[in-house]
Amino acid sequence: MPAAPPPAPPDALRAAAVALLNLSGLGLGYLLVRRWLPMAACLAATVVLLLVALPADADGVPGAALVLYLVFLLLAALHGAFVGLRTRLVWPGRQPIALVLGLVLLAVPVGGALWYDSARQEAVERALLDRLDTADQQVTAAGKEGFAAAKSEYQDALAVYRDLVVHHSGSRAAAQVPDRLKTYYTTVGAAFSHNDYCTAVEPLKYLRTVPDSMPKDQLGSLADWPDDRLATSLYECGAGALTDGGTDWVTQFGDLLGTFPESDQADKVVPAVDAAEKKAAKAVSGSDPCTAVTRLHTLNTQIIQLSNDASGQSDGLTKVAARADSSGDAGEYECGVKQYKDGDFEQAQETMQKFVTDNPHHRNRDRARKIAIGAEVAQTLPAAGKKLPTTAGGGGISVTVKNDSPDDITVLYTGPVTGSFTLKACGSCKAYSFASSLISGWEPCSDSGKNYPQRTISLPPGTTYFVHKPKNDSTATPGSDTAKLRYGYIYTECAYTTQSLGSSY
């Protein structure tokens, strides 16, 4: 007997049937031609592929594994066709039936591939929904923090929303993004709903940038959602700072007028600034006029700064600024009076001198000048500051002031009458030594051979305080005298200079 049955005559249909049956991935073509080892290899390859592919996930089967398996199936089909060409089938006896069976069994890998693709798509959907849920949780957690600390979290969540609608537009997760964006906006802008307007400004500014990265068809009405809220926040925050005397209101109102110049909130800016100026001007007549004056001058500077950046409202702001400056200048008089009464004579002098300069036609200018003189005298003779100088003048008592000094001197006096004048230097006079002033019988202004510059003034009875000082030497110590004037006497004041260790006094 021969070692093996003789080969069958070549049959192309049989070869095709074996090849098709091997393409099922189960090695059935080898089963029909009794090739057990190749059949086992086909089954093993299919089992390995299933272990790699299942359970289906979003990443699918690794590309290398799928390519190797397809190559293996193709080789198994070619090898099966070669074997089946001259090998009789165990069953079925007729090749057409085997061919039809091979075609039918191709539904196994095709159906498996379709099922797997559906499972993988579902896995992708679940993964995308998980990403959406993670982004939602990120937004919720960020809403519990301040905006500055949470901004990066908001940006990361927004990037996820954008990726879903741009790169996975047909997914169930992408369909839910518009609703999530509503929550996103309300969470980021939550400070506005709590009337915390200053805190709401930066988050609302951020929300206005969202349309730059998110497709507008996903935003709908949300694209304009922050605008009115931001305008309101800028106004309310600025108005609060303006009322409290802060400086941030200039920035807030400037942003409002620059970003929303036609808004209803922008129309409120000038009235708000006007009300603040009127309130400060009214406070000049109150218990703290100096603070009110400072406030008015500060308002003037701030309003001018704001008007430079607000073309639409600049005219109205300029008018308010001018009024604030004028009210501040006029209020310096009340401030100077308050400083004088409080005993701050140096500051009162400076304030009143500024008032005289700033208000050449004001009705209180003459008295302000008198108060400035009285304040300067009181810095040397504090008793002179017990009463506020008036604009009274004249009197029946003559007082002659002579200058026995080589310097021009300024004579200041206050009491029932306040005034000042200047005496020219005595050309033939010199400063006295300190020792000469201690000699018994020494008396200045007593040299009959000298022509002392002098001036006679008329004063009423009472105590008058005199101060004389070199006109051009601010470092010299002023001379002073307290004179109690009575009718029936003629009084003489003598101004002179003494030297001590080379310094003039």
C-alpha positions as CSV (number, residue, x, y, z in Angstrom):
1,M,0.0,0.0,0.0
2,P,1.3,3.6,-0.6
3,A,2.4,5.7,2.3
4,A,-0.4,8.3,1.6
5,P,-3.4,8.5,-0.6
6,P,-2.7,9.8,-4.0
7,P,-3.3,13.5,-4.5
8,A,-6.7,14.5,-6.0
9,P,-6.9,16.2,-9.3
10,P,-6.5,20.0,-9.1
11,D,-9.7,21.8,-8.3
12,A,-9.9,25.6,-8.1
13,L,-13.3,25.7,-6.4
14,R,-12.0,23.5,-3.7
15,A,-8.9,25.7,-3.2
16,A,-11.1,28.8,-3.1
17,A,-13.4,27.2,-0.5
18,V,-10.5,26.2,1.8
19,A,-9.1,29.8,1.5
20,L,-12.4,31.4,2.3
21,L,-13.0,29.1,5.3
22,N,-9.5,30.0,6.7
23,L,-10.4,33.7,6.4
24,S,-13.0,33.2,9.1
25,G,-10.1,33.1,11.5
26,L,-11.2,29.7,12.9
27,G,-9.0,27.5,10.6
28,L,-12.1,25.6,9.2
29,G,-10.4,25.3,5.8
30,Y,-7.6,23.3,7.5
31,L,-10.3,21.2,9.3
32,L,-11.8,20.1,6.0
33,V,-8.4,19.0,4.6
34,R,-7.2,17.5,7.9
35,R,-4.4,19.9,8.7
36,W,-4.5,20.0,12.5
37,L,-1.5,22.1,13.3
38,P,-2.3,25.0,11.0
39,M,-5.8,24.9,12.3
40,A,-4.6,25.1,15.8
41,A,-2.4,28.1,14.8
42,C,-5.4,29.9,13.3
43,L,-7.4,29.3,16.5
44,A,-4.5,30.5,18.7
45,A,-4.0,33.7,16.6
46,T,-7.7,34.5,16.9
47,V,-7.7,33.9,20.7
48,V,-4.6,36.1,21.1
49,L,-6.4,38.9,19.1
50,L,-9.5,38.6,21.2
51,L,-7.4,38.8,24.4
52,V,-5.8,42.0,23.1
53,A,-9.0,43.6,21.8
54,L,-11.4,42.8,24.6
55,P,-12.9,44.5,26.4
56,A,-13.4,47.2,23.8
57,D,-12.0,50.6,24.8
58,A,-11.7,54.0,23.2
59,D,-8.2,53.3,21.9
60,G,-9.3,50.2,20.0
61,V,-6.9,47.4,18.9
62,P,-3.3,48.3,18.7
63,G,-2.4,48.9,15.0
64,A,0.5,46.5,15.0
65,A,-1.5,43.6,16.4
66,L,-4.3,44.2,13.9
67,V,-1.9,44.3,10.9
68,L,-0.1,41.1,12.1
69,Y,-3.4,39.3,12.4
70,L,-4.6,40.3,9.0
71,V,-1.3,39.3,7.4
72,F,-1.6,36.0,9.3
73,L,-5.1,35.4,7.9
74,L,-4.0,36.3,4.4
75,L,-1.1,33.8,4.6
76,A,-3.5,31.1,6.1
77,A,-5.9,31.7,3.1
78,L,-3.1,31.4,0.6
79,H,-1.7,28.3,2.2
80,G,-5.2,26.8,2.5
81,A,-5.8,27.4,-1.2
82,F,-2.5,25.7,-2.0
83,V,-3.3,22.7,0.2
84,G,-6.9,22.5,-1.0
85,L,-6.0,22.6,-4.7
86,R,-5.0,18.8,-4.7
87,T,-6.5,17.6,-1.4
88,R,-10.0,16.1,-1.1
89,L,-12.4,17.5,1.5
90,V,-13.5,15.4,4.4
91,W,-16.9,17.2,4.2
92,P,-19.0,18.3,2.4
93,G,-18.3,16.2,-0.6
94,R,-19.2,18.8,-3.1
95,Q,-16.9,21.8,-3.5
96,P,-19.7,24.4,-4.3
97,I,-21.3,23.7,-0.9
98,A,-17.9,24.3,0.8
99,L,-17.5,27.5,-1.2
100,V,-20.9,28.7,-0.1
101,L,-20.1,27.8,3.5
102,G,-16.9,29.8,3.3
103,L,-18.7,32.8,2.1
104,V,-21.3,32.5,4.8
105,L,-18.7,32.1,7.5
106,L,-17.0,35.3,6.4
107,A,-19.8,36.9,8.2
108,V,-18.1,35.9,11.5
109,P,-15.0,38.2,11.2
110,V,-17.0,40.9,9.4
111,G,-19.8,40.8,12.1
112,G,-17.2,40.7,14.8
113,A,-15.4,43.7,13.4
114,L,-18.7,45.6,13.1
115,W,-19.6,44.7,16.7
116,Y,-16.2,45.6,17.9
117,D,-16.3,49.0,16.2
118,S,-19.7,49.7,17.8
119,A,-18.3,48.7,21.2
120,R,-15.2,50.9,20.6
121,Q,-17.4,53.9,19.6
122,E,-19.4,53.4,22.8
123,A,-16.2,53.3,24.8
124,V,-15.1,56.5,23.0
125,E,-18.4,58.1,24.0
126,R,-18.0,57.0,27.6
127,A,-14.4,58.4,27.7
128,L,-15.6,61.7,26.2
129,L,-18.4,61.9,28.8
130,D,-15.9,61.2,31.5
131,R,-13.7,64.1,30.2
132,L,-16.8,66.3,30.3
133,D,-17.6,65.2,33.8
134,T,-14.1,65.9,34.9
135,A,-14.2,69.4,33.4
136,D,-17.5,70.0,35.2
137,Q,-16.0,69.0,38.5
138,Q,-13.1,71.3,37.8
139,V,-15.4,74.2,37.3
140,T,-17.3,73.4,40.4
141,A,-14.1,73.2,42.5
142,A,-12.8,76.4,41.0
143,G,-16.0,78.2,41.9
144,K,-15.1,77.8,45.6
145,E,-11.8,79.7,45.2
146,G,-11.0,83.3,44.3
147,F,-10.8,84.0,40.6
148,A,-7.1,84.7,40.6
149,A,-6.3,81.3,42.1
150,A,-8.9,79.5,40.0
151,K,-8.3,81.1,36.6
152,S,-6.0,78.3,35.3
153,E,-8.6,75.7,36.3
154,Y,-11.3,77.6,34.4
155,Q,-9.0,77.8,31.4
156,D,-8.3,74.1,31.5
157,A,-12.0,73.2,31.7
158,L,-12.7,75.6,28.8
159,A,-10.1,73.8,26.7
160,V,-11.8,70.5,27.3
161,Y,-15.2,72.0,26.2
162,R,-13.6,73.4,23.1
163,D,-11.9,70.1,22.2
164,L,-15.2,68.3,22.5
165,V,-17.1,70.6,20.2
166,V,-14.3,71.0,17.7
167,H,-12.8,67.6,17.4
168,H,-15.7,65.4,18.6
169,S,-18.7,67.4,17.3
170,G,-21.0,64.4,16.8
171,S,-20.5,63.0,20.2
172,R,-23.0,62.9,23.1
173,A,-20.6,64.8,25.2
174,A,-20.3,67.6,22.6
175,A,-24.1,67.9,22.5
176,Q,-24.1,68.7,26.3
177,V,-21.4,71.4,26.1
178,P,-23.8,74.3,25.5
179,D,-25.6,73.6,28.7
180,R,-22.3,73.2,30.5
181,L,-21.2,76.6,29.2
182,K,-24.2,78.2,30.9
183,T,-23.1,76.7,34.2
184,Y,-19.5,77.8,33.4
185,Y,-20.5,81.4,32.8
186,T,-22.7,81.6,36.0
187,T,-19.9,80.0,38.1
188,V,-17.2,82.3,36.8
189,G,-19.4,85.4,37.2
190,A,-20.9,84.4,40.5
191,A,-19.5,87.4,42.3
192,F,-21.8,89.7,40.3
193,S,-24.9,87.8,41.5
194,H,-23.7,88.4,45.1
195,N,-23.4,92.2,44.3
196,D,-19.7,91.9,44.9
197,Y,-19.0,94.3,42.0
198,C,-15.3,95.0,42.5
199,T,-14.5,91.3,42.7
200,A,-16.7,90.6,39.7
201,V,-14.8,92.8,37.3
202,E,-11.8,90.5,36.5
203,P,-13.9,87.3,36.1
204,L,-16.3,89.2,33.8
205,K,-13.4,90.6,31.7
206,Y,-12.2,87.0,31.4
207,L,-15.6,85.8,30.2
208,R,-15.5,88.4,27.4
209,T,-12.4,86.6,26.0
210,V,-14.2,83.2,25.8
211,P,-15.6,83.8,22.3
212,D,-12.0,84.2,21.0
213,S,-11.5,80.4,21.6
214,M,-14.9,78.9,21.6
215,P,-17.0,78.6,18.4
216,K,-19.8,81.2,18.6
217,D,-22.5,78.8,17.6
218,Q,-21.9,77.0,20.8
219,L,-22.2,80.2,22.9
220,G,-25.4,81.7,21.5
221,S,-26.5,84.5,23.8
222,L,-23.7,83.8,26.2
223,A,-21.3,85.7,23.9
224,D,-22.9,88.9,25.2
225,W,-23.7,87.7,28.6
226,P,-20.8,89.5,30.5
227,D,-21.2,92.9,28.8
228,D,-24.0,94.5,30.8
229,R,-22.8,92.8,34.0
230,L,-19.3,94.1,33.5
231,A,-20.5,97.6,32.7
232,T,-22.6,97.6,35.9
233,S,-19.7,96.2,38.0
234,L,-17.3,98.8,36.7
235,Y,-19.7,101.6,37.5
236,E,-20.7,100.3,41.0
237,C,-17.2,99.5,42.0
238,G,-16.0,102.9,40.8
239,A,-18.9,104.7,42.5
240,G,-18.1,102.9,45.8
241,A,-14.5,103.9,45.6
242,L,-15.5,107.5,44.7
243,T,-17.8,107.7,47.7
244,D,-15.1,106.3,50.1
245,G,-12.4,108.7,48.8
246,G,-10.3,106.0,47.1
247,T,-8.4,106.3,43.9
248,D,-9.4,103.1,42.1
249,W,-12.5,104.8,40.8
250,V,-10.5,106.5,38.1
251,T,-9.4,103.2,36.7
252,Q,-12.9,101.6,36.9
253,F,-14.7,104.6,35.4
254,G,-11.9,104.9,32.7
255,D,-12.5,101.2,31.8
256,L,-16.2,101.7,31.7
257,L,-16.0,104.8,29.4
258,G,-13.4,103.2,27.2
259,T,-15.2,99.8,26.8
260,F,-18.8,100.7,27.0
261,P,-19.0,104.4,26.1
262,E,-22.6,104.2,24.9
263,S,-24.0,102.3,27.8
264,D,-26.5,103.5,30.4
265,Q,-23.8,102.9,33.1
266,A,-21.4,105.3,31.3
267,D,-24.1,108.0,31.3
268,K,-24.0,107.8,35.1
269,V,-20.3,108.7,35.5
270,V,-20.5,112.5,35.2
271,P,-23.5,112.8,37.6
272,A,-21.6,110.5,40.1
273,V,-18.5,112.6,39.9
274,D,-20.6,115.8,40.2
275,A,-22.3,114.6,43.3
276,A,-18.9,113.7,44.9
277,E,-17.6,117.2,44.2
278,K,-20.7,118.8,45.7
279,K,-20.5,116.7,48.8
280,A,-16.8,117.6,49.3
281,A,-17.6,121.3,48.6
282,K,-20.3,121.2,51.3
283,A,-17.9,119.6,53.8
284,V,-15.7,122.7,53.6
285,S,-18.2,124.4,55.9
286,G,-18.2,121.4,58.3
287,S,-15.9,120.4,61.2
288,D,-13.0,119.3,59.0
289,P,-12.6,121.8,56.2
290,C,-8.9,121.0,55.6
291,T,-9.8,117.4,54.7
292,A,-12.5,118.6,52.4
293,V,-10.1,121.0,50.7
294,T,-7.6,118.2,50.1
295,R,-10.4,116.0,48.8
296,L,-11.5,118.7,46.3
297,H,-7.9,119.3,45.0
298,T,-7.5,115.5,44.7
299,L,-10.8,115.2,42.9
300,N,-9.7,117.9,40.5
301,T,-6.5,116.0,39.6
302,Q,-8.4,112.7,39.3
303,I,-11.2,114.0,37.2
304,I,-8.8,115.6,34.8
305,Q,-7.0,112.3,34.5
306,L,-10.3,110.6,33.8
307,S,-11.4,113.2,31.2
308,N,-8.3,112.6,29.2
309,D,-9.4,109.0,28.5
310,A,-13.1,109.7,28.1
311,S,-13.7,111.6,24.9
312,G,-17.5,111.3,25.0
313,Q,-17.8,112.6,28.6
314,S,-14.8,114.9,28.6
315,D,-16.7,118.2,28.5
316,G,-18.9,117.3,31.5
317,L,-15.9,116.0,33.5
318,T,-13.8,119.1,32.7
319,K,-16.5,121.3,34.1
320,V,-16.7,119.3,37.3
321,A,-12.9,119.4,37.6
322,A,-12.9,123.1,37.3
323,R,-15.5,123.5,39.9
324,A,-13.7,121.2,42.3
325,D,-10.5,123.2,41.8
326,S,-12.4,126.5,42.4
327,S,-14.2,125.1,45.5
328,G,-10.9,123.8,46.8
329,D,-9.2,127.1,46.4
330,A,-12.1,128.9,48.1
331,G,-12.2,126.3,50.9
332,E,-8.6,127.1,51.8
333,Y,-9.8,130.1,53.8
334,E,-12.0,127.9,56.1
335,C,-9.1,125.4,56.4
336,G,-6.7,128.2,57.4
337,V,-9.1,129.5,60.0
338,K,-9.4,126.0,61.5
339,Q,-5.6,125.5,61.6
340,Y,-5.2,128.9,63.2
341,K,-7.8,128.1,65.9
342,D,-6.1,124.8,66.5
343,G,-2.8,126.5,67.1
344,D,-1.1,125.1,63.9
345,F,0.2,128.6,63.1
346,E,2.9,127.5,60.6
347,Q,0.4,125.6,58.5
348,A,-2.2,128.3,58.9
349,Q,0.2,130.9,57.5
350,E,1.0,128.7,54.5
351,T,-2.6,127.9,53.8
352,M,-3.7,131.6,54.0
353,Q,-0.9,132.8,51.8
354,K,-1.9,130.2,49.2
355,F,-5.5,131.3,49.5
356,V,-4.5,134.9,48.9
357,T,-2.5,133.9,45.8
358,D,-5.2,131.6,44.4
359,N,-8.2,133.9,45.0
360,P,-7.2,137.5,44.0
361,H,-10.9,138.6,44.0
362,H,-12.4,136.6,46.9
363,R,-14.3,138.6,49.5
364,N,-12.2,137.0,52.3
365,R,-8.9,137.7,50.7
366,D,-8.0,140.7,52.9
367,R,-8.8,138.9,56.1
368,A,-6.9,135.9,54.9
369,R,-3.8,138.1,54.5
370,K,-4.3,139.5,58.0
371,I,-4.7,135.9,59.4
372,A,-1.5,134.9,57.6
373,I,0.4,137.8,59.3
374,G,-1.1,136.9,62.7
375,A,-0.1,133.3,62.2
376,E,3.5,134.3,61.5
377,V,3.6,136.5,64.6
378,A,2.2,133.7,66.7
379,Q,5.0,131.4,65.6
380,T,7.3,133.7,67.6
381,L,4.8,134.9,70.2
382,P,2.2,132.2,70.8
383,A,0.1,134.5,72.9
384,A,-0.6,136.5,69.8
385,G,-2.6,133.6,68.4
386,K,-5.3,133.6,71.0
387,K,-7.6,135.7,68.9
388,L,-8.3,135.5,65.2
389,P,-7.1,138.7,63.4
390,T,-9.8,140.9,61.9
391,T,-9.7,143.4,59.1
392,A,-10.0,146.3,61.6
393,G,-7.6,149.3,61.1
394,G,-6.5,152.6,62.6
395,G,-6.5,153.8,66.1
396,G,-5.5,156.9,68.2
397,I,-2.1,155.8,69.6
398,S,1.0,156.5,67.6
399,V,3.7,153.9,67.4
400,T,6.9,154.7,65.6
401,V,9.1,151.8,64.4
402,K,12.8,152.6,63.6
403,N,15.4,150.3,61.9
404,D,18.8,150.4,63.6
405,S,19.9,147.4,61.4
406,P,22.1,147.1,58.3
407,D,19.3,144.9,56.7
408,D,16.0,145.6,55.2
409,I,13.4,144.4,57.8
410,T,9.8,143.3,57.7
411,V,7.7,144.5,60.6
412,L,4.7,142.3,61.5
413,Y,2.1,143.2,64.2
414,T,-1.2,141.8,65.4
415,G,-3.6,142.5,68.2
416,P,-6.7,144.8,67.9
417,V,-5.2,145.7,64.5
418,T,-3.1,143.5,62.2
419,G,-0.6,144.6,59.5
420,S,2.9,144.6,58.1
421,F,5.3,146.9,56.4
422,T,8.9,147.0,55.3
423,L,11.7,149.4,56.5
424,K,14.8,149.9,54.4
425,A,18.2,149.2,55.9
426,C,20.1,151.8,57.9
427,G,23.1,152.5,55.7
428,S,25.3,153.7,58.6
429,C,24.2,151.0,61.1
430,K,25.9,147.8,62.0
431,A,25.0,144.7,64.0
432,Y,25.7,145.1,67.7
433,S,27.9,142.6,69.5
434,F,26.2,140.5,72.1
435,A,28.4,142.0,74.8
436,S,27.3,145.5,74.0
437,S,23.7,144.7,74.7
438,L,24.7,143.8,78.3
439,I,26.2,147.2,79.1
440,S,24.2,149.3,81.5
441,G,22.5,152.2,79.8
442,W,22.9,150.8,76.3
443,E,20.0,151.7,74.1
444,P,19.6,151.1,70.3
445,C,18.1,153.7,68.0
446,S,19.6,156.5,70.2
447,D,22.4,157.9,68.0
448,S,21.2,161.4,67.1
449,G,23.8,161.5,64.3
450,K,22.0,158.7,62.4
451,N,19.0,159.0,60.2
452,Y,17.1,155.8,61.1
453,P,14.5,154.6,58.5
454,Q,11.2,154.7,60.3
455,R,7.5,154.5,60.0
456,T,4.7,155.7,62.3
457,I,1.4,153.8,62.5
458,S,-1.7,154.4,64.5
459,L,-3.1,151.6,66.7
460,P,-5.9,151.3,69.2
461,P,-5.3,150.6,72.9
462,G,-4.7,147.1,74.0
463,T,-1.9,144.5,73.6
464,T,-0.1,144.5,70.3
465,Y,2.5,141.9,69.4
466,F,5.4,143.0,67.2
467,V,7.9,140.8,65.2
468,H,10.7,142.2,63.1
469,K,12.9,140.1,60.9
470,P,15.5,140.6,58.1
471,K,13.7,140.7,54.8
472,N,16.2,138.6,53.0
473,D,17.6,136.3,55.7
474,S,15.3,133.5,56.6
475,T,17.8,131.9,59.0
476,A,18.0,134.9,61.4
477,T,16.0,134.7,64.6
478,P,13.2,137.3,64.5
479,G,13.0,140.0,67.1
480,S,9.8,140.4,69.1
481,D,8.0,142.7,71.5
482,T,4.7,142.7,73.3
483,A,3.4,146.2,73.8
484,K,0.4,147.2,76.0
485,L,-0.7,150.4,74.5
486,R,-2.7,153.1,76.3
487,Y,-3.9,156.6,75.4
488,G,-1.7,159.5,76.4
489,Y,1.6,157.9,75.4
490,I,3.8,157.8,72.3
491,Y,5.5,154.5,71.7
492,T,8.7,153.7,69.8
493,E,9.8,150.3,68.5
494,C,13.4,149.8,67.6
495,A,14.6,147.0,65.4
496,Y,18.3,146.1,65.6
497,T,20.7,143.2,65.0
498,T,23.0,141.5,67.5
499,Q,25.8,139.1,66.7
500,S,26.8,136.0,68.6
501,L,29.8,133.9,67.5
502,G,29.7,135.5,64.0
503,S,26.0,134.8,63.4
504,S,23.4,137.6,63.0
505,Y,20.2,137.6,65.1
